Amino acid sequence: MSDPNPAPAIPALSLKQTAQLLSDQARWIALRELAKGEALPVQELAARAGRSREAMSKHMIFMRRLGMVVTSYGGHYKLAPALRPAPGATTIDLGHGLIRLDAPA
């Protein structure tokens, strides 16, 4: 019998994709901010990362193509269900490694 509520699978990123994802500080900051649980518009993510709206939009498109983020109503971004940490958790599991959410940017 199959599980009626299977746990969401962690996006299957290659090691190269994982390295690309984390190669820019703005994407790391976006992951950290979205891990707090609030869906955010690109302009807010840009402000928190100290980037232009256009630059952050490109980062978010890249992250969406990797399956790391999804968009909700109104174009707000949130983490893909498999990556959402439990309340109070301090890491995100990317398969090839863990991101410490409490580490300084």
N, C-alpha and C positions, 0 to 999 in steps of 0.2 A: 504494500500500500504506500502511495506517495504522500509526502508531507503536504497538507493543503496550504500551509503558509511557509514556504521555503525562505530561508534567509537570502537577501539579495546578494548576488555574487560581486566580489570586488572586481572592478574593471580589469581586464586582462591586458595590462600594459607590458610591453617589452622593457628590458633594462634601458634601451636607448630612449624609448618614449618617456620613461620615468625620469631619466637624466634631463631630457629636454623640458619636461614639465617643471622641474625644480631649478633649471638653469637661470631663471630670471626671478629676482627678488619680488617683483610685483605679483607673480603667480603664487609664490609661497605666501605672501601677505593675503591674497584673495582667499586661498584655502584656509588660512588661519581665521580670517574674519567670517567666512561662511560656516566654519565649524562651530561657531557660537550659536548656530541654529536659526538665525534670522535671514530671510530672503532679502537680497539687496539689489538695488538698481546699479547699473554700470557706473553712473556718475558718483555714487557713494563709495563704491569699491575703488574708483580712481582717486578720490579724495583721501581715502585711508592709506592708499599705497603711494601717494605723492606722484601720480602720473596723470597725463591728460586723459580725457574721456575717450578719445580716439585710440590712444595706445592701449588703454585697459580693455576697450571693446575687442581689439585684436587678440589680447591675451585670453579673454573669456571665450571667444570663438574657438581658439586653439584648445582650450580646456573642455569645451563642449564636445568637440570632435573626438577627443580622447575618452569621453564618457565620464569625466570627472564632475561636471556640473550639469544641471538641467535648468531650463527657464520655466518660471511659473507665470501666472497671470500678470500682465503688465510688463513683461520682460524682466522681471526680477530673477536674479540667479540664486540658486541654492545648490548645496552639495548633492551629488547623486546619492540615492538611498543607501547603497552599499558602503559609502564612505562616511556617512553621518556618525560621528562618535556618540557614545552614550553620554548623558548629562554628567558633567564633571570629568570626563575623560580628557587626558592630555596628549593623546596620540591619534593619528590617522594611519591605518595600515594600507600601504600601497602594494603589498605583495613582495616587492624587492626590498622594502625597508619601511620603517616607521617615521612619520613626521611628528616631531615634538611640537605641539601647539604652544607650549609655554616658553619655547626658546626665543631669544630676542631676534628680531628681523635684521 
